[in-house]
Amino acid sequence: MTSRYYEAYKSWQTDPEEFWADAAKEIDWYKPWDKVFDPDAGVYGHWFAGAECNTCYNCLDRHVEAGRGNQAAIVYDSPVTGSQKTYTYAEALDEVATLAGVLTEMGVGKGDRVIVYMPMIPEAAFAMLACARIGAVHSVVFGGFAAKELATRIDDARPVVMLCASCGVEPGRIVAYKPLLDEAIEIASHKPKSCLVFQRDMERATMVEGRDLNWAEETTRVRAANGQADCVPVAATDPLYVLYTSGTTGVPKGVVRDNGGHMVALKWTMFNMYGVKPGEAFWTASDVGWVVGHSYIVYAPLLHGSTTILFEGKPIGTPDAGVFWRVIEEHDVVALFTAPTAFRAIKKEDPGGKLIGKYDLSKFRTLFLAGERSDPDTLEWAEAKLGVPVIDHWWQTETGWTIAGNPVGLGILPVKHGSPTVALPGWDLRVVDEHAVEIPAGEMGAIVVKMPLPPGALPTLWQNDERFTESYLSAFPGFFETSDAGFQDEDGYIYIMARTDDIINVAGHRLSTGGMEEVLASHPDVAECAVLGIADKLKGQVPIGLIVLSTGVNRDPGEIEAETVKLVRDKIGPVAAFKTALTVVRLPKTRSGKILRGTIAKIADGEEYKMPATIDDPVVLDEITEVLKARGIAE
């Protein structure tokens, strides 16, 4: 099949407004737009200015009204609690409208903020949709986030109400959320009026009299009184949610997402990018606390009329490295979207892919990876073991959807390992030097997007246009700064090699840590790795590599380290000055799977560092410190 990608991209380039107006026909509007794009509104313009809509209506009501109420909307699969439950579109609508009625009675109205602090349970999705239904602005904070970090978000968003669960469930432990929530409210200057608490059986929360309400009791009461809330029309340009970026210091950056452009872009991607049809099961193995969970667990699949899988578990250990294949078989999943780190973990535990053969994956068509750079070795392993296309794609919290990818619905383009393929319609990508001058194909530079940004991308930061301009638009005038570095080849394929912060300067040579990681990952005994630059008096910086060995490798780690050093020197050359590889048990990561390279570098350089708010397990940093000390790298 010949791909229609180039035709679609050309169509967007020729007339962006006509392209997005055509895509917007897939959305139901209360009032059409006055302008598809108003360049004079907001910081850089607004999409679908003058239009009125409701995101919840488009996700639920319209499918029920179209006679598809009995189709599965949300499948909850929780290996950590041993439970499963399916909600049809009609059942999900009832849950959401009822919860929206509770929120209305609690004093939440159009434009008010609501913080959602919950684990991966259906009620988290219902909470988001209930806010959307009444025009409130939700801000989901990853359940179990530290009290101090939650407090900073309370002070910035100033929520009327907090929605939380009593606890989260991790392999082998219960994480009590309510004490963290109580502490955060105590620390915060802003005090929410009330909290709605979903009590889970495995850990009941202590309620604060006069402030806390019981989720089950309130929804039962409102349902009995027929107090469900109707959809409230909002402007397409009104905010749907605020999502705070991870890893920030000081006041976090609240990424704003509007209603209209967000729906148009996400609905367009479900078939054109992911190749999924209404009625089919799409699974994003992420968390609703991250942008991936907002876009592709909750909103996009439901806008499209697909079935979404809400999974409370891990790629390994719940109970083993075959859990992904079990979920795909049981729920007829046609496409899986997850982070490369999940596949590296599976590959480490089951390098031969033996567990894959235990399950029927005949309906499974495509694997999508994003969140961190997908090394070619992991991609090739997944392709070989699964026998389906493995699609790397690139996007960010700020963009809300794919900047560059291989558009399955438009027809798959040739795969080049190490590249997320090409810019999708809406994204005019350039690779530039520090003066915003485009550089030739094959040369490393900063990757930027020519303004304006397409529908679905952030219009600004919450209550802070000035910081938005300073953070994203000032370094390269006329362009949006992605903070990613890489290059474009002669075919227009983009290669994301590192965050600009991770480009290291070795004796005047700017080198990509991603390129070195690619080489390390190609070693047959290496399951995953990280390369970072550490301070060096002579060269400015020198790279070191941390490697995690595959399960079952019984060789001397020193031999493997020497082999990896030789590999880098052979493939990249002496210019890399790569002389040190260290074997570690595991790498420090955020809960979304990003490796904390900057934090490791600070430990190695003896600099003070702040414990990253989103770190999955702080103990890993102690383990890394010991390894660095043992090799004389850290003091």
VMD Tcl script that draws the C-alpha trace (Angstrom):
set ca {
  {0.00 0.00 0.00}
  {1.32 3.42 -0.95}
  {1.33 5.77 2.00}
  {-0.93 8.83 1.81}
  {1.37 10.64 4.26}
  {3.02 12.97 1.73}
  {-0.33 13.88 0.24}
  {-1.74 14.65 3.73}
  {1.31 16.67 4.77}
  {1.21 18.66 1.53}
  {-2.50 19.31 2.06}
  {-1.77 20.73 5.51}
  {1.16 22.83 4.24}
  {-0.95 24.27 1.40}
  {-3.87 25.34 3.60}
  {-3.53 24.62 7.34}
  {-6.90 26.14 8.17}
  {-8.78 24.07 5.60}
  {-6.94 20.94 6.77}
  {-7.96 21.39 10.42}
  {-11.47 22.59 9.56}
  {-11.94 19.32 7.68}
  {-10.59 17.32 10.66}
  {-12.97 19.25 12.95}
  {-15.98 17.70 11.16}
  {-15.33 14.60 13.30}
  {-16.29 16.59 16.43}
  {-19.80 17.67 17.50}
  {-20.04 21.43 18.17}
  {-22.76 23.43 19.91}
  {-21.68 26.49 17.93}
  {-19.29 26.62 14.95}
  {-16.15 28.72 14.99}
  {-15.85 32.30 13.82}
  {-12.26 31.65 12.77}
  {-10.44 28.33 12.35}
  {-7.33 30.11 13.62}
  {-7.23 33.57 15.16}
  {-3.59 34.75 15.10}
  {-4.39 37.79 17.26}
  {-5.75 35.81 20.23}
  {-3.63 34.58 23.14}
  {0.14 34.40 23.02}
  {0.45 33.12 19.44}
  {-3.14 32.55 18.35}
  {-6.12 30.31 19.18}
  {-7.73 27.48 17.22}
  {-11.49 27.38 16.58}
  {-12.05 30.82 18.08}
  {-15.73 31.52 18.79}
  {-16.77 27.85 18.76}
  {-18.57 26.17 21.66}
  {-18.30 22.49 22.54}
  {-18.04 19.96 25.38}
  {-15.33 17.32 25.57}
  {-17.31 14.91 27.76}
  {-20.26 15.03 25.35}
  {-17.95 14.04 22.49}
  {-16.37 11.23 24.55}
  {-19.55 9.65 25.91}
  {-23.01 11.13 25.20}
  {-22.80 11.19 21.42}
  {-21.81 7.52 21.24}
  {-24.75 6.53 23.46}
  {-27.11 8.71 21.41}
  {-25.80 7.01 18.25}
  {-26.91 3.62 19.61}
  {-23.54 2.35 20.77}
  {-24.22 2.51 24.51}
  {-23.66 -1.23 24.96}
  {-20.14 -1.17 23.52}
  {-17.27 -1.45 25.99}
  {-15.78 1.98 26.70}
  {-13.35 1.33 29.58}
  {-11.86 -2.03 30.56}
  {-10.22 -1.94 33.98}
  {-7.60 -4.67 34.43}
  {-5.73 -4.73 37.75}
  {-3.30 -7.60 38.30}
  {-2.12 -5.92 41.53}
  {-5.58 -6.31 43.07}
  {-6.71 -9.33 41.04}
  {-9.77 -7.54 39.69}
  {-11.29 -6.61 36.33}
  {-14.36 -4.62 35.34}
  {-15.79 -3.42 32.03}
  {-17.87 -0.25 31.66}
  {-19.98 0.21 28.54}
  {-20.39 3.69 27.10}
  {-23.83 3.91 28.76}
  {-22.46 2.80 32.14}
  {-19.50 5.17 31.91}
  {-21.87 8.02 31.05}
  {-24.00 7.25 34.12}
  {-20.92 7.19 36.37}
  {-19.56 10.44 34.95}
  {-22.85 12.36 34.95}
  {-23.49 11.25 38.54}
  {-20.03 12.32 39.70}
  {-20.48 15.61 37.83}
  {-23.70 16.10 39.82}
  {-21.77 15.54 43.06}
  {-19.15 18.08 42.02}
  {-21.86 20.61 41.15}
  {-23.40 20.17 44.62}
  {-19.93 20.65 46.12}
  {-19.80 24.09 44.52}
  {-17.70 23.35 41.44}
  {-18.63 25.43 38.42}
  {-17.40 26.38 34.97}
  {-13.75 27.47 35.06}
  {-13.13 26.19 38.61}
  {-10.13 23.95 39.15}
  {-10.28 20.43 40.59}
  {-7.16 18.46 41.52}
  {-7.38 14.70 40.92}
  {-4.95 12.64 43.06}
  {-5.72 9.04 42.22}
  {-4.29 5.67 41.13}
  {-5.07 3.77 37.94}
  {-8.70 2.99 38.67}
  {-11.78 3.79 36.55}
  {-12.81 6.54 38.98}
  {-9.73 8.54 37.91}
  {-11.02 8.64 34.33}
  {-14.56 9.39 35.55}
  {-13.16 12.31 37.58}
  {-11.49 13.85 34.53}
  {-14.58 13.44 32.37}
  {-16.90 14.75 35.10}
  {-14.84 17.93 35.30}
  {-14.97 18.28 31.51}
  {-18.74 17.74 31.63}
  {-19.40 20.80 33.81}
  {-16.69 23.01 32.34}
  {-14.34 22.68 35.32}
  {-10.58 22.49 34.76}
  {-8.95 19.32 36.08}
  {-5.36 18.99 37.15}
  {-4.31 15.38 37.64}
  {-1.40 14.88 40.02}
  {0.20 11.44 40.01}
  {-1.19 9.48 42.99}
  {1.40 9.12 45.75}
  {3.26 12.29 44.72}
  {5.13 13.82 47.68}
  {3.10 16.18 49.89}
  {5.37 19.17 49.24}
  {5.10 18.75 45.46}
  {1.34 18.35 45.69}
  {1.18 21.52 47.82}
  {2.96 23.60 45.14}
  {0.37 22.44 42.61}
  {-2.49 23.27 44.99}
  {-1.11 26.79 45.40}
  {-0.69 27.29 41.65}
  {-4.01 25.77 40.48}
  {-6.05 26.96 43.50}
  {-8.61 24.13 43.31}
  {-12.10 24.40 44.78}
  {-12.22 20.64 45.40}
  {-9.75 17.73 45.62}
  {-10.66 14.25 44.38}
  {-8.57 11.45 45.82}
  {-8.48 7.74 46.56}
  {-7.52 6.35 49.94}
  {-4.53 4.49 48.48}
  {-2.64 3.10 45.53}
  {-1.47 -0.46 45.14}
  {2.09 -1.24 44.04}
  {3.60 -4.73 43.74}
  {4.04 -5.90 47.33}
  {2.90 -2.69 49.04}
  {0.01 -0.34 49.69}
  {0.69 3.40 49.32}
  {-1.61 5.48 51.52}
  {-2.57 8.64 49.58}
  {-4.80 10.40 52.08}
  {-2.09 11.24 54.67}
  {-0.04 12.80 51.83}
  {-3.08 14.79 50.70}
  {-3.79 15.98 54.26}
  {-0.16 17.06 54.69}
  {-0.18 18.87 51.34}
  {-3.30 20.84 52.25}
  {-1.71 21.74 55.59}
  {1.46 23.00 53.85}
  {-0.37 24.84 51.04}
  {-1.38 28.48 51.40}
  {-4.54 27.85 49.37}
  {-7.12 25.67 51.13}
  {-9.59 23.72 48.96}
  {-13.20 23.84 50.19}
  {-13.61 20.09 50.35}
  {-12.26 16.67 49.35}
  {-14.15 13.76 47.82}
  {-12.50 10.51 48.92}
  {-12.83 7.16 47.15}
  {-12.32 4.50 49.81}
  {-10.51 1.39 48.57}
  {-10.95 -1.82 50.59}
  {-7.23 -2.46 51.05}
  {-6.64 0.84 52.92}
  {-9.43 2.98 54.35}
  {-8.64 6.66 54.82}
  {-9.33 8.70 57.95}
  {-11.81 11.44 57.09}
  {-11.53 15.07 58.20}
  {-14.87 16.19 59.62}
  {-16.42 19.12 57.84}
  {-14.13 18.85 54.82}
  {-14.04 15.27 53.50}
  {-16.94 13.54 51.75}
  {-17.28 9.83 50.93}
  {-17.29 9.20 47.16}
  {-19.56 6.12 47.26}
  {-22.09 7.72 49.62}
  {-22.31 10.95 47.61}
  {-22.67 9.27 44.21}
  {-25.31 6.85 45.61}
  {-27.29 9.79 47.02}
  {-27.10 11.89 43.82}
  {-28.01 8.92 41.61}
  {-31.05 8.12 43.77}
  {-32.18 11.75 43.51}
  {-31.65 11.83 39.72}
  {-29.14 14.61 40.27}
  {-26.86 13.81 37.34}
  {-25.36 16.86 35.65}
  {-25.86 17.76 32.00}
  {-23.02 18.87 29.73}
  {-22.12 22.57 29.98}
  {-21.13 24.29 26.71}
  {-17.68 25.88 26.91}
  {-15.64 27.94 24.49}
  {-13.32 25.84 22.32}
  {-10.52 28.04 23.67}
  {-11.45 27.47 27.34}
  {-9.03 25.26 29.28}
  {-9.88 21.57 29.66}
  {-7.01 20.80 31.99}
  {-3.73 21.93 33.51}
  {-0.94 19.35 33.72}
  {2.21 20.20 35.63}
  {5.48 19.17 34.03}
  {7.76 16.91 36.05}
  {11.26 17.73 37.14}
  {10.71 21.45 37.63}
  {12.26 23.49 40.41}
  {10.39 26.24 42.18}
  {6.87 26.86 40.88}
  {6.00 24.03 38.46}
  {5.01 24.79 34.86}
  {1.29 24.21 34.34}
  {0.74 23.14 30.74}
  {-2.72 24.27 29.60}
  {-4.84 22.25 27.15}
  {-7.88 23.79 25.49}
  {-11.10 21.96 24.63}
  {-11.67 22.41 20.90}
  {-8.25 22.03 19.31}
  {-7.43 19.16 21.70}
  {-10.44 17.14 20.54}
  {-9.80 17.79 16.86}
  {-6.14 16.77 17.01}
  {-6.64 13.67 19.16}
  {-9.57 12.38 17.12}
  {-7.50 12.84 13.94}
  {-4.61 10.81 15.35}
  {-6.58 7.75 16.42}
  {-6.92 6.43 12.88}
  {-4.37 8.46 10.91}
  {-1.48 7.91 13.34}
  {-2.47 4.74 15.22}
  {-4.60 2.96 12.61}
  {-7.32 2.14 15.15}
  {-11.02 2.05 14.25}
  {-14.06 2.81 16.42}
  {-15.05 -0.30 18.38}
  {-11.51 -1.70 18.50}
  {-9.51 -2.03 21.72}
  {-6.59 0.36 22.16}
  {-4.27 0.03 25.13}
  {-1.94 2.71 26.42}
  {0.14 1.20 29.22}
  {0.86 4.43 31.06}
  {-0.74 6.36 33.92}
  {-3.40 9.07 33.93}
  {-0.91 11.23 35.84}
  {1.11 11.74 32.64}
  {0.17 13.44 29.38}
  {0.14 10.06 27.61}
  {-2.56 8.92 30.01}
  {-4.61 12.08 29.47}
  {-4.39 11.86 25.68}
  {-4.46 8.13 25.00}
  {-5.98 6.35 27.99}
  {-8.86 8.76 28.53}
  {-9.59 11.24 25.79}
  {-8.55 10.06 22.31}
  {-9.93 6.48 22.45}
  {-13.27 7.69 23.83}
  {-13.52 10.56 21.33}
  {-12.98 7.94 18.62}
  {-15.49 5.45 20.01}
  {-12.84 2.82 20.75}
  {-12.44 0.64 23.83}
  {-9.66 1.83 26.14}
  {-7.77 -0.41 28.57}
  {-7.04 1.04 32.00}
  {-4.27 -1.13 33.46}
  {-3.20 -1.07 37.11}
  {0.04 -3.03 37.04}
  {3.62 -3.15 35.81}
  {5.28 -4.68 32.73}
  {7.14 -7.14 34.99}
  {6.36 -8.54 38.42}
  {2.54 -8.46 38.17}
  {3.03 -11.42 38.08}
  {5.71 -11.79 35.38}
  {7.08 -10.41 32.11}
  {4.16 -11.95 30.22}
  {1.42 -9.74 31.67}
  {1.32 -7.46 28.61}
  {0.65 -10.44 26.35}
  {-2.08 -11.73 28.71}
  {-3.88 -8.35 28.59}
  {-3.58 -8.16 24.79}
  {-5.06 -11.66 24.39}
  {-7.89 -11.28 26.94}
  {-9.13 -7.91 25.72}
  {-8.52 -8.27 21.95}
  {-6.10 -5.34 21.90}
  {-5.16 -4.29 18.35}
  {-2.55 -1.68 19.28}
  {-0.38 -1.12 22.36}
  {1.29 2.18 23.21}
  {3.91 2.15 25.96}
  {7.34 3.47 26.91}
  {10.59 1.93 25.61}
  {11.65 1.39 29.22}
  {8.77 -1.08 29.66}
  {10.07 -3.16 26.77}
  {13.64 -2.99 28.02}
  {12.37 -4.37 31.35}
  {10.48 -7.19 29.58}
  {13.50 -7.97 27.40}
  {15.76 -8.07 30.47}
  {13.49 -10.58 32.24}
  {12.58 -12.68 29.19}
  {15.35 -12.12 26.61}
  {14.26 -15.14 24.58}
  {10.64 -13.96 24.45}
  {9.42 -17.35 25.68}
  {6.42 -15.91 27.51}
  {5.12 -14.32 24.28}
  {4.47 -17.77 22.82}
  {2.03 -18.65 25.62}
  {-0.59 -16.18 24.37}
  {-2.74 -15.69 21.29}
  {-1.75 -12.34 19.82}
  {-3.46 -12.89 16.47}
  {-5.55 -9.69 16.75}
  {-2.57 -7.55 17.77}
  {-1.38 -5.36 14.89}
  {1.00 -2.64 16.08}
  {3.28 -1.66 18.96}
  {3.92 2.06 19.54}
  {6.76 3.34 21.71}
  {7.28 6.88 23.04}
  {8.36 8.73 26.18}
  {12.08 8.25 25.77}
  {14.34 7.49 22.85}
  {13.75 3.97 21.50}
  {17.12 2.36 20.95}
  {17.33 0.28 17.75}
  {18.28 -2.88 19.66}
  {15.04 -2.87 21.68}
  {13.00 -2.08 18.56}
  {14.58 -4.96 16.65}
  {13.99 -7.34 19.57}
  {10.30 -6.37 19.75}
  {9.88 -6.72 15.98}
  {11.51 -10.14 15.94}
  {9.58 -11.53 18.91}
  {6.15 -10.03 18.18}
  {6.13 -10.13 14.39}
  {4.27 -6.80 14.11}
  {5.40 -3.29 13.14}
  {7.08 -1.48 16.03}
  {6.56 2.27 15.67}
  {8.68 4.78 17.54}
  {7.11 8.23 17.79}
  {8.06 11.50 19.44}
  {5.99 13.97 21.42}
  {5.96 15.93 24.66}
  {3.72 17.05 27.52}
  {3.55 20.44 25.83}
  {2.45 19.10 22.45}
  {-0.22 16.67 23.69}
  {0.16 14.41 20.65}
  {2.69 13.18 18.10}
  {5.17 15.64 16.60}
  {6.94 13.00 14.53}
  {5.81 9.46 13.86}
  {5.10 6.77 11.30}
  {1.40 7.26 10.47}
  {-0.09 3.76 10.36}
  {-3.55 4.88 9.21}
  {-2.12 6.89 6.31}
  {0.06 3.92 5.34}
  {3.28 2.90 7.06}
  {6.46 4.47 5.67}
  {9.74 2.53 5.59}
  {11.03 2.10 9.17}
  {14.48 3.43 10.00}
  {15.60 2.18 13.39}
  {16.56 5.03 15.66}
  {14.19 7.50 13.99}
  {10.57 8.29 14.94}
  {10.16 8.87 11.17}
  {8.66 12.14 9.91}
  {6.83 15.26 11.08}
  {3.06 14.83 11.13}
  {0.72 17.41 9.56}
  {0.63 20.45 11.82}
  {4.32 20.31 12.69}
  {6.89 22.27 10.66}
  {10.13 20.87 12.08}
  {13.52 22.50 11.61}
  {17.01 21.65 12.87}
  {18.90 24.83 13.69}
  {22.10 26.14 15.25}
  {22.19 28.46 18.28}
  {21.34 31.44 16.01}
  {18.15 29.76 14.70}
  {19.81 29.20 11.29}
  {18.87 25.91 9.62}
  {21.74 23.46 9.30}
  {22.39 20.81 6.63}
  {20.96 17.30 6.76}
  {22.92 14.95 8.98}
  {24.27 17.66 11.27}
  {23.33 17.80 14.95}
  {21.37 20.82 16.17}
  {18.41 22.01 18.19}
  {15.05 20.72 16.96}
  {12.44 23.47 16.79}
  {8.91 23.90 15.45}
  {7.95 26.86 13.25}
  {5.10 28.78 14.84}
  {2.14 28.65 15.14}
  {1.68 25.34 16.93}
  {-1.15 23.11 15.67}
  {-4.44 22.32 17.44}
  {-3.94 20.27 20.63}
  {-0.63 21.88 21.57}
  {-0.43 24.12 24.62}
  {-1.67 27.70 24.05}
  {0.19 28.92 27.16}
  {1.14 28.05 30.76}
  {-1.43 28.34 33.50}
  {-1.81 32.01 34.50}
  {1.64 32.76 33.10}
  {1.90 33.95 29.48}
  {5.23 35.60 30.24}
  {6.84 32.39 31.46}
  {5.43 30.53 28.45}
  {7.13 33.00 26.10}
  {10.38 32.91 28.06}
  {10.46 29.10 28.34}
  {9.52 28.16 24.78}
  {9.56 31.08 22.34}
  {12.47 33.36 23.28}
  {15.56 31.23 22.48}
  {14.67 30.84 18.79}
  {12.42 33.74 17.67}
  {9.61 32.50 15.43}
  {10.04 28.93 16.64}
  {8.93 26.74 19.52}
  {11.88 25.31 21.44}
  {11.43 21.56 22.02}
  {14.63 21.28 24.12}
  {15.46 18.15 22.11}
  {18.52 17.85 19.91}
  {19.16 15.70 16.87}
  {19.31 15.79 13.10}
  {17.27 15.24 9.96}
  {18.41 12.96 7.13}
  {18.05 13.47 3.38}
  {14.61 11.80 3.41}
  {13.28 14.16 6.06}
  {13.40 11.52 8.80}
  {14.08 13.08 12.18}
  {16.47 11.58 14.75}
  {16.06 12.63 18.39}
  {19.46 12.02 19.96}
  {19.21 13.70 23.37}
  {17.70 16.51 25.37}
  {19.70 19.64 24.61}
  {20.86 19.45 28.24}
  {22.31 15.99 27.52}
  {24.52 17.10 24.63}
  {28.01 16.98 26.11}
  {31.03 19.04 25.14}
  {34.18 16.90 25.02}
  {37.26 18.99 24.20}
  {35.19 21.26 21.93}
  {33.28 18.42 20.25}
  {29.49 18.41 20.81}
  {28.52 14.77 21.25}
  {25.16 13.05 21.62}
  {24.66 10.79 24.62}
  {21.89 9.08 22.64}
  {24.35 7.97 19.96}
  {26.61 6.37 22.56}
  {23.66 4.72 24.29}
  {22.63 3.24 20.96}
  {26.03 1.54 20.69}
  {26.01 0.29 24.30}
  {22.50 -1.14 23.88}
  {23.67 -3.16 20.87}
  {25.85 -5.33 23.14}
  {24.03 -8.68 23.54}
  {24.45 -8.74 27.35}
  {23.21 -5.18 27.98}
  {19.51 -4.83 28.87}
  {19.50 -1.03 29.25}
  {21.95 1.79 29.68}
  {22.49 5.49 30.25}
  {25.35 7.77 29.14}
  {26.01 11.10 30.81}
  {28.72 13.73 30.80}
  {30.73 14.36 33.94}
  {33.11 17.23 34.63}
  {36.73 16.83 33.49}
  {39.48 19.41 34.10}
  {41.24 18.71 30.79}
  {38.37 18.08 28.33}
  {35.52 19.99 30.02}
  {33.33 16.90 30.05}
  {33.85 13.18 29.48}
  {31.16 10.54 29.03}
  {30.57 7.59 31.33}
  {28.13 4.76 30.71}
  {25.98 2.90 33.21}
  {24.86 -0.54 32.04}
  {22.27 -2.98 33.37}
  {22.91 -6.58 32.36}
  {20.23 -8.91 31.04}
  {18.80 -11.47 33.45}
  {20.73 -14.72 33.31}
  {24.07 -13.23 32.18}
  {26.78 -14.96 34.22}
  {29.90 -13.41 32.74}
  {32.40 -11.21 34.57}
  {30.93 -7.66 34.51}
  {34.44 -6.24 34.05}
  {34.80 -8.09 30.74}
  {31.46 -6.81 29.51}
  {32.36 -3.26 30.54}
  {35.62 -3.48 28.56}
  {33.74 -4.80 25.53}
  {31.24 -1.94 25.64}
  {34.01 0.65 25.88}
  {35.67 -0.90 22.82}
  {32.34 -0.91 20.97}
  {31.86 2.83 21.47}
  {35.44 3.61 20.47}
  {35.12 1.39 17.36}
  {31.77 2.77 16.21}
  {32.00 6.45 17.24}
  {35.77 6.86 17.44}
  {38.33 8.15 19.92}
  {36.68 11.59 19.72}
  {34.01 10.27 22.09}
  {36.67 9.89 24.83}
  {34.55 7.03 26.16}
  {36.64 5.06 28.65}
  {34.33 4.14 31.51}
  {31.37 1.78 31.70}
  {29.94 0.80 35.07}
  {27.62 -2.12 35.78}
  {24.63 -1.23 37.98}
  {21.65 -3.26 39.14}
  {19.12 -0.69 37.94}
  {18.84 2.89 36.68}
  {17.01 5.73 38.45}
  {13.84 6.65 36.56}
  {10.74 8.76 36.82}
  {7.46 6.91 37.15}
  {6.90 7.45 33.45}
  {10.17 5.65 32.65}
  {12.53 8.54 31.88}
  {16.10 7.94 33.09}
  {17.32 10.65 35.46}
  {20.63 11.33 33.70}
  {20.99 14.86 35.06}
  {20.66 13.68 38.65}
  {23.29 10.97 38.15}
  {25.65 13.55 36.66}
  {25.23 15.81 39.69}
  {26.05 12.92 42.02}
  {29.16 12.12 39.95}
  {30.25 15.78 39.98}
  {29.65 16.15 43.70}
  {26.97 18.80 43.16}
  {23.93 19.26 45.35}
  {20.75 17.89 43.84}
  {17.06 17.97 44.68}
  {15.34 14.60 44.94}
  {13.25 14.45 41.74}
  {9.57 14.61 42.65}
  {8.63 11.93 40.13}
  {11.35 9.40 40.96}
  {10.05 5.85 41.01}
  {12.35 4.59 43.81}
  {14.74 6.98 45.62}
  {16.85 4.05 46.88}
  {18.28 3.63 43.36}
  {20.21 6.89 43.77}
  {21.97 5.44 46.84}
  {22.88 2.35 44.81}
  {24.28 4.50 41.99}
  {26.24 6.64 44.46}
  {27.91 3.54 45.91}
  {28.95 2.32 42.45}
  {30.36 5.74 41.53}
  {32.24 5.96 44.84}
  {33.68 2.46 44.42}
  {35.18 3.53 41.07}
  {36.49 6.81 42.47}
  {34.06 8.91 40.39}
  {31.98 10.34 43.24}
  {33.29 11.36 46.64}
}
mol new
graphics top color blue
foreach p $ca { graphics top sphere $p radius 0.5 }
foreach p [lrange $ca 0 end-1] q [lrange $ca 1 end] { graphics top cylinder $p $q radius 0.2 }
display resetview
